[in-house]
């Protein structure tokens, strides 16, 4: 069982930066690939980025590639999402998720956080 709690969301002007954190409980955190997803109002939840259990593999959605960086610290049971050059279209609730497979599909993730709101204004 893994419990996830996101933090770091907020209101930021376009072009600015935010760093999201996702703290995980449980000693099995390092077994899991971790993903970040987001959901904008009226839209489906979409994949943003993922990282393998050891950080050796990373993958980004095209929409955030070059602007966002995912990382993890297994000693701290935490995964991060550094978001730079933010755009209004990045506005969404951001969720972290844990899954045993390094996959993009939402269905591959077993545990989810409650989400943190990111709002980017122009």
N, C-alpha and C positions, 0 to 999 in steps of 0.2 A: 504494500500500500504506500502510495506517495501522495502527499498533500503539497499543493503549490500555491504560493502567494506572490502576486505581482505587485510591483511598486515603481514609482518614478514617472508616472504619467503626469500630464499637466497641459497648460496652455502656453503655446510658443508661437512666435512670429515666423512666417515663412523665411527659410534660410537658416533658421536656428537649429539647435541640437537638443536632444534629450537622451538620457540613458535609462533604459528600463532594466529592472532586476526581477528575477524570479527565484524566490527562496523555496527550497524543497525540504520537506521533512523525511525522515526515514534513512536507514543505512544503505538502502539499495539504489540511491540516486545515481551512482556511477554506472549502474547497469543500463541506464536508459539513454536513448537518443532524446534530444530535446528540440522542440520546435516552437517558433513564434507564429502566431496567426493573428489576423485582425478582422474586424467586422464593422463596416460602416453602416449608418442608418439606411434601412431599406435594401441592403445588399447581403449576399451570402458571405459566410465566413471564408476567408481566403488565406492561403499559405503565404508566409513572409520569409522565413529562414529556418534552417535546422542545422544541428550539429550532432555528430556521433558521440557515443559514450565517452570516448577518449579525446575528443576534439580533433581527431585526425581527418575527418571529412566534414565539409561545410557546403551548404547549398543555399542559394538565394533565389527568390522570385526576381524576374527580370525588372520589375517595377522599382525594386529597391537596391539592385546590384550597384555597387560603387558608392552607395550612400549609407547603407546600414552595415553594421558588423556584429555578428553573433559570436559569443565566447562563453566559456564556462570555467568554473573553478570547483573541481570536485571536492577539494578540501573544505570548501565553504558551502557545499551543496547549493550552488547558485549558478544560474545562467543569466547572461546579460544580452541586451540588444542596444548597441550604440547607434543612435539615429542622427545623422547629419544632413545638412541641406534639406531640411524638411519642407514639404509642399502641402498646400491645403488638401490635396487629395490623399494625403497620409492620415487625415483625420479619421479616427476609428477607435473602437475598444480593442486593445491588444491583449491577447491571451498567450500564456505559455502552456505547453503540453509535454507530457512524457510518454514515450512509446518504446517498445523493445526493438522495433525495426527502424532503420534509417529510410523513412518513406515520407513522401509529400502528403499523401492522402490523410484527410482528417480522421477517417475511420481507423487508421493505424495507431492512433494515440489513445492511450487508456486513461490518462489522468489529465485534468484540466484545472487551471486556476480560475479565479473569479473575474479576472480582467481588470485592466486599468485604462482609463480614458486618455487619449491623446488628441488634442485639438490644435490645429495649425491654422492661424489666421493670416490673411494677406494685408 
